[in-house]
Amino acid sequence: MAPKRVLLIVTGGIAAYKALELVRLLKRQGIAVRAVMTQSATEFVTPLSMGVMTEDQVYGDMFDLKEESEIGHINLSRQADLIVICPATANILAKMAAGIADDLATTILLATDKPVLAVPAMNVRMWNHPATQRNLKQLREDGISIMDPDEGAMACGEFGPGRLPEPPDVAARICTMLGQPFDTALTSGRSPTTIPKAFEAQPDFAVGTHRPLFGKRVLVTAGPTYEAIDPVRYIANRSSGRQGFAIAQAAAEMGAEVTLVAGPVHLVTPPGVIRIDVESAMEMQAEVENALPADVAILVAAVADWRAADVPEQKIKKDGNGIPPLTLTENPDILASLALHKLRPKLLIGFAAETEKIVEHATAKLAKKGCDWIVANDVSGDVMGGDNNAFHVVTKDGVESWPDSPKDVIARRLMERIADEFA
Ligand SMILES: Cc1cc2nc3c(=O)[nH]c(=O)nc-3n(C[C@H](O)[C@H](O)[C@H](O)COP(=O)(O)O)c2cc1C
């Protein structure tokens, strides 16, 4: 079934920043969102942030000929299943009630035959003003759905009705209007507020819209996992995390918003990368799912296949009664579970560390895991912890073998190959 489409009109209220969170929540429900911002709204939230969240152009100027010829205000409404105004200022409610159409947002609202939901947010006195209440009554009579604001302390220091309802409540109401269930399990995860931070951390790239992966979200895992045997002992492997960190760095340099889920390693976080540290495979899986949605996931981490079935709270003592048994149980297969996830990244790449029959094993892994590419490397030498690596990139179209190169060089080559895939 084609995803439902919401045309989100953001107007100039203090709560406009919450529209970013609303977009994230809607997208996690599988709803496509296109945004229109009034001139005042752009004083509160930048169109760049909104564009990163919607992964689309943000519309604002009715007289921009390019927009009008390519898409036009009529088409913007025609291509939507529902129009949502969030937050809706007292001003736009008044204009709608009066039938005024003096900018792109109000013209769309006057021209549309689609259902409209307004989510007002304003100072309590503005909300209680007879003019606003008169306008709301008129709008309800005109068939506009209006979500009541929350009551509570307001940014302006007053108390009463007028606060924007919490974004999950707005998202749930939108799902109801679209006739689809609201899956609360999909509300957790990364907050959009991390996005500007990621770009802040790489000032050279702040306006890097020309960079090939600008606007793309890349998720990378790196390093080993530690699987506890008891509070002081663990099962580990020799992965240093250097290849995954180099890939995360290359992705950030190419303008992507990068989340790096790292096992226990002693490496410096690359500039502009959001790093989440984990220890075990179970923790890594949870953080990987939390970091969705992503356009690309590159799972470089050497995740332990097994963990101890029972981990006692106290250290296992050497008490002369022989060697204690170590019973193992299987860890989750993060790659295979991402392949089946509701929010499966468009490009899902697994790594295969092999010591023999490299390409043969990687080709089998590609088929078994349901991912798009497998990057295989021969770890029989000193690759784990070493400076260099050689990749065999296995896709459904065949195998590309890249020569032994420094890890940062081969990381950039991989990210360039990924950028080509999206070009
Ligand atoms: C700091 C600040 C916060 C504002 N917050 C709100 C608000 O929460 N709700 C509202 O209705 N108007 C608010 N306004 C007033 C609107 O920005 C103003 O009415 C504007 O003309 C709305 O334009 P628009 O409806 O085209 O977006 C605020 C203005 C300022 C300067």
The ligand as an ORCA input file, in Angstrom:
! r2SCAN-3c Opt
* xyz 0 1
  C       8.491     35.286     20.112
  C       7.128     35.182     19.476
  C       6.340     34.104     19.763
  C       5.085     33.987     19.202
  N       4.337     32.904     19.504
  C       3.089     32.801     18.991
  C       2.278     31.680     19.313
  O       2.695     30.777     20.052
  N       1.045     31.620     18.780
  C       0.540     32.585     17.947
  O      -0.607     32.483     17.533
  N       1.317     33.644     17.610
  C       2.575     33.784     18.103
  N       3.350     34.853     17.766
  C       2.804     35.878     16.842
  C       2.926     35.398     15.400
  O       4.284     35.119     15.078
  C       2.366     36.479     14.454
  O       0.984     36.609     14.686
  C       2.640     36.172     13.001
  O       2.078     37.191     12.211
  C       2.067     34.835     12.578
  O       2.271     34.636     11.204
  P       1.794     33.305     10.451
  O       0.462     32.957     10.991
  O       1.743     33.709      8.994
  O       2.841     32.279     10.691
  C       4.610     34.982     18.301
  C       5.438     36.053     17.988
  C       6.677     36.159     18.572
  C       7.561     37.327     18.211
*
